[in-house]
Structure formats: structure tokens, C-alpha cells
Amino acid sequence: MRKDHRPYLLKRIDLKFQRWFANYFLRPQFEHLGQGCHFMKPWHVEIFGGPVSLGDYSTVIATPDKKVRLTVWSDLGGQGRVEIGGYALICPGVRISAATRIVIEESCMLAQGVFVTDSDWHGVYDRGLAIGNTAPVVIEKNSWIGDSAIVCKGVRIGENSIIGAGSVVVRNIPANAVAGGNPAVVLKNPDPDRPGQTRAEWLANPRELAVQFDLIDRHLMKDNTWMRWIRSLIRPRGGD
């Protein structure tokens, strides 16, 4: 479909249902779930083990074919954990698997298909060893991890850094760097004199932002009708 044919009222009902589902089914599974978090298709978000925490005003997007999985599987007697700071963006297909500790700080963005892990998940010599070698992972504030990148055990990614799509990060990346490749290496440094904006800054006034999005929805959906929406489902036409 080229556009959303739903009537405005139907979209509002859908958004309220998704908020209810997230609060009723997902919130109890988190050690901490901050205020203002937004889940798109929350029934495709899977949380296993724990503790897992997610900070304020984070956005998690899941799809039927690319679920979001936040898992803790530890042999440390419950000491493994996943901590995700506020204002995060987690896209479809993201997997975060911790045996020890994974920390993702405020305003980080994880693109589609990113995998973050702090373990080998099998022994190098003893393949029956379920966890293998582990080392904590830290992704510092305002980092952006590109599509299908893999962040491996023991890695620290510095503040404001960008990891290119498809990269495999096996060693530390400094702050304010653009890195890519397999294994990932620093490719360049962004211009420090150019102004930027973090997700925390963008979401500093969430009520005002919500009003703006609502006005956009009202404008884009002003001509949508129930009959046109039903017709688009059962008998789509060119241009739909």
C-alpha cells in the first residue's frame, strides 16, 4: 500500500490498544520500563530471562517477520542483565543477548537486524559448554548501530559513534567516530563544528511532539472513510 487507508479514529484505537498490550503483557516482564515508552506491534517483542530494563521515552518497533528479542541467559546465578537507557530506538529484528551484562546508554539507535551479545554462547574447545567466554558490552550515549551490524563481547563503543551497516565490532571504538567493516575499524570522524541533536533533545517535550504527530495524522487521514478502508483490504486498486 502507498498510504494508510484507515480512518483517523481507527488509528487512534489501534494506538491505544498497542499501549494497553504493552502495559499489560510486557511491563511485568521488565525489571524497569520507563514512562512514555512506545511499542509498535508489541506482541512481536520477546523478553526472556532477566533482569531487562528500558528507559523513558524509548521506541521499540517489531514486525511479524523480524521480532525484537531481549534475552538474558546466564550461569552467574541471576547476575546477567540488559540495561537500555532512555530515548532509545530499537528497530525490527534487533537481538540483545546477555550472559553477563549489556549496557546501552541514553539516546542510542539500533537499526534493523542488529545483534548485540556479550558471550560466545559455546565453548571454543568444549562445544557442550552452553555460555562460553563472556565479557560485558557497553554502548555509550547517542551511538547509532547500523543495519545488521554485530557487536561482540567485551566491546565498548564510545559516545556519539556510528557503526556502519553489516559491520562486525570485535574491539573498542572511540567516541565521535564512524566505524565499519569486518572487523570494524574507524573510517572517519564527523565534523565537530557541525551542530547535532540527540533523541533525548528531540523528545525533550514529548507532549508537544505527540500533538504535532496527531495533527499530521489528522491531515493525512482527513479523506479516509470506513468504506474506502474496507475496499482497500478486500479489493485493492492501483495507486492504493
Secondary structure, DSSP 8 states (H G I E B T S, - for coil): --S--S-HHHHHHHHHHHHHHIIIIIGGGSSEE-TT-EEESGGGEEEESS-EEE-TT-EEE-BTTB-EEEEE--SSSS--EEEE-TT-EE-TT-EEEESSEEEE-TT-EE-TT-EEESB-SS-SS-TT-SS-SB--EEE-TT-EE-TT-EE-TT-EE-TT-EE-TT-EE-S-B-TT-EEETTTTEEEE---TTS----HHHHTSSHHHHHHHHHHHHHHHTTT--HHHHHHHHHS--TT-
